[in-house]
Amino acid sequence: MTGAWMCVWSESDNELIEFIPVQYKLTLGDLAAIYEDQGKKQNFHASHFMLEANKTVDELVAIAEKYQLTYRFRKHFGGPLYEIWLEDGLLVEFWSAEISKL
């Protein structure tokens, strides 16, 4: 998208941060999170980040279900990972050795 950029400090470890223009909103797409152009500056800014999980997949799913959060396993498009939406526009992606074998 026009105006977005990435800062990569370890390409081999996939350590990076993305900077997205303020008119975009992060939303749940069919296969992965997508950015939708809202046509004007937003009063919030969508965020997502990836964490290495110290919990099993079953534990991650149980937590998401307990709090009625949207979640899914994502094999491709940045995966394999588990994504859990804390709220609209706030996504946490989880990775672990277990998840990478799914």
Buried (B, 14 or more C-beta within 10 A) or exposed (E): EEEEEEEEEEEEEEEEEEEBBBBBBBBBEEEBBEBEEEEEEBEEBBEBEBEEBEBEBEEBBEEBEEEEEEBBBBEEEBBBBBBBBBEEBBBBBBBBEBBEEE
